[in-house]
Amino acid sequence: MPKIADIQETPNPNAVKFILKEPVSHGTSHSFPTADLARSDKLASSLFEVGDVVSVFYMDKMITVEKTDDVEWDEVLPLLAVPIRAAEGLVIAKTNGNAAANIGGAIAAAAGDDPTIRMIEAILDERIRPYLAGDGGWLEIVELVDNKLKIRYQGACGSCPSSLTGTLMAIENLIKDEVDPQISVEAV
């Protein structure tokens, strides 16, 4: 049964990050932008059932929940703690590939044999994703086609205004400087 070690605010005022004492997954991210996509996931669906939940993201020892504008955190936090504490036996096994598993119908991007994607993934893993995770978020590569890299923000980053402006520009500048100056980055 996961115990909540801490609850942290994120830059997104409608998202909080629950830090757990035990992992709910190992090395995989799970993003659910809607309740319909969470139906097959016990943890995510139980959080949506609380009501006023817009999205759920979890990985390792972190769960990020985004709420609607209509409810205050002091009303919904105690309700969210109940399904988190009841999430016994939901730990997802570690995957053996390079891809981050992303349940909910979203595309899981894998480095595969493309050296450009592998370079980009390494930069993201080393210099971007740790900071996003610190704020309750994550990102995945959707595709790289014709020098256009499409990424998808997850967790608190999914609807945060700063992820769609400053963070996106920083990612694009890093990739232009260190991989290929012709690559543009777009959030989808």
matplotlib code that plots the C-alpha trace (Angstrom):
import matplotlib.pyplot as plt

x = [0.0, 1.8, 2.2, 2.3, 5.6, 4.8, 2.4, 4.1, 2.7, 3.8, 4.2, 0.7, -1.7, -4.2, -1.7, -0.1, 2.5, 2.2, 5.6, 5.2, 7.4, 6.9, 6.9, 3.7, 5.7, 9.4, 10.9, 7.7, 5.5, 1.7, -0.3, -4.1, -5.5, -9.1, -11.1, -12.0, -8.4, -7.9, -10.6, -8.2, -5.8, -7.0, -5.0, -5.8, -9.5, -9.8, -8.4, -10.8, -13.7, -12.9, -14.4, -13.0, -9.9, -8.7, -5.7, -3.5, 0.2, 2.4, 5.8, 8.1, 7.3, 5.3, 1.7, 0.6, -3.1, -4.6, -7.9, -10.6, -10.7, -14.0, -12.7, -10.1, -7.2, -8.3, -11.5, -10.1, -6.7, -8.1, -10.3, -7.4, -5.3, -7.8, -7.3, -3.5, -3.2, -5.4, -3.3, -1.8, -0.5, -0.6, 3.2, 3.8, 6.8, 9.8, 9.9, 13.0, 13.1, 14.2, 10.7, 8.7, 5.5, 2.5, -0.8, -4.0, -3.6, -0.8, 2.2, 5.2, 8.3, 11.3, 14.8, 15.0, 17.6, 17.4, 20.6, 19.1, 16.2, 18.7, 20.8, 17.6, 16.4, 19.8, 19.6, 16.1, 16.9, 20.0, 18.9, 15.2, 13.2, 14.7, 13.5, 10.1, 9.7, 10.7, 7.7, 5.3, 5.6, 7.3, 7.6, 7.7, 8.8, 5.9, 7.8, 10.6, 9.5, 11.1, 13.2, 10.0, 10.2, 6.8, 6.7, 3.9, 4.0, 2.6, 1.5, 1.6, 3.4, 0.4, -1.5, 1.1, 1.6, 5.3, 5.8, 4.3, 6.5, 9.8, 10.4, 9.6, 12.0, 14.7, 14.2, 14.3, 17.5, 19.3, 18.4, 19.4, 22.7, 23.6, 21.9, 20.8, 20.1, 17.4, 15.2, 12.1, 10.1, 6.4, 4.2, 1.2]
y = [0.0, 3.2, 5.7, 9.4, 11.0, 14.5, 16.5, 19.3, 22.2, 22.4, 25.4, 24.5, 25.8, 23.1, 20.2, 18.7, 16.0, 13.2, 11.8, 8.2, 6.0, 3.0, 3.0, 2.6, 1.8, 1.0, 3.0, 3.6, 6.6, 6.4, 9.4, 9.7, 12.9, 11.7, 9.4, 7.3, 6.5, 5.5, 2.9, -0.1, 1.3, 0.7, 3.6, 6.2, 5.3, 5.4, 8.9, 10.1, 8.6, 11.1, 13.8, 17.1, 15.4, 16.5, 14.2, 11.7, 11.0, 8.6, 7.0, 5.5, 7.2, 10.1, 10.7, 14.0, 14.9, 17.9, 19.2, 21.4, 25.1, 24.7, 23.0, 24.1, 21.9, 21.7, 20.1, 17.5, 16.5, 14.4, 12.6, 11.8, 10.4, 7.6, 5.8, 6.4, 4.7, 1.9, 1.2, -2.0, -4.4, -2.0, -1.7, -2.1, -4.3, -2.6, -2.7, -4.0, -1.5, 2.1, 3.4, 4.8, 2.9, 5.2, 3.6, 5.3, 5.0, 7.5, 6.6, 5.4, 6.7, 4.4, 5.3, 2.3, 2.4, 6.1, 7.8, 11.2, 10.1, 8.3, 11.6, 13.6, 11.0, 11.2, 15.0, 14.9, 12.2, 14.1, 17.7, 18.1, 15.3, 15.4, 19.0, 18.2, 15.3, 17.6, 19.7, 16.7, 16.3, 14.5, 14.5, 11.9, 12.0, 11.3, 11.4, 13.1, 13.7, 16.1, 17.8, 18.4, 16.9, 16.4, 16.0, 15.4, 16.9, 14.8, 15.3, 18.9, 20.0, 19.0, 22.2, 24.4, 27.7, 27.7, 24.3, 25.6, 28.7, 28.8, 25.1, 24.3, 27.0, 25.7, 22.2, 23.4, 25.5, 22.5, 20.2, 22.8, 23.4, 19.8, 17.7, 19.5, 23.2, 22.4, 20.6, 22.4, 21.3, 21.3, 20.2, 18.1]
z = [0.0, -1.1, 1.6, 0.7, 1.8, 0.6, -1.5, -3.6, -5.6, -9.2, -11.5, -12.8, -10.2, -11.1, -10.6, -7.5, -7.2, -4.7, -3.6, -2.5, -0.2, -2.6, -6.4, -8.4, -11.5, -12.3, -15.1, -17.0, -17.3, -17.5, -18.7, -18.8, -20.2, -19.8, -17.7, -20.7, -21.4, -17.8, -17.7, -17.9, -15.2, -11.6, -10.1, -12.7, -12.9, -9.1, -9.1, -11.8, -9.8, -7.1, -9.4, -10.6, -12.0, -15.4, -15.9, -14.1, -14.6, -12.7, -12.7, -10.1, -6.8, -8.2, -9.0, -10.5, -10.5, -12.4, -11.1, -12.7, -12.0, -10.2, -7.0, -4.4, -3.4, 0.2, -0.9, -3.2, -1.7, 1.1, -1.4, -3.7, -0.8, -0.3, -3.7, -3.6, -0.2, -1.4, -4.5, -3.2, -5.8, -8.7, -9.3, -13.0, -14.0, -15.5, -19.3, -21.0, -23.9, -24.3, -24.5, -21.7, -21.6, -21.9, -21.2, -22.4, -26.1, -26.5, -28.6, -26.8, -28.6, -28.8, -29.8, -32.1, -34.7, -35.5, -34.2, -34.2, -31.9, -29.7, -29.4, -28.6, -26.1, -24.3, -24.1, -22.8, -20.3, -19.0, -19.2, -19.5, -18.1, -14.5, -14.2, -15.6, -13.2, -10.3, -11.3, -11.6, -15.4, -18.2, -22.0, -24.7, -28.3, -30.6, -33.9, -35.9, -39.5, -42.0, -39.3, -37.2, -33.7, -32.1, -28.3, -25.9, -22.4, -19.6, -16.0, -14.7, -17.8, -20.1, -19.5, -18.0, -19.9, -19.3, -20.9, -24.1, -24.2, -22.3, -21.9, -25.5, -26.7, -24.4, -25.7, -29.3, -28.7, -27.1, -30.0, -32.6, -30.8, -30.0, -32.7, -35.8, -36.4, -38.9, -36.3, -35.0, -32.0, -31.7, -28.7, -29.7]

ax = plt.figure().add_subplot(projection="3d")
ax.plot(x, y, z, "-o")
ax.set_aspect("equal")
plt.show()
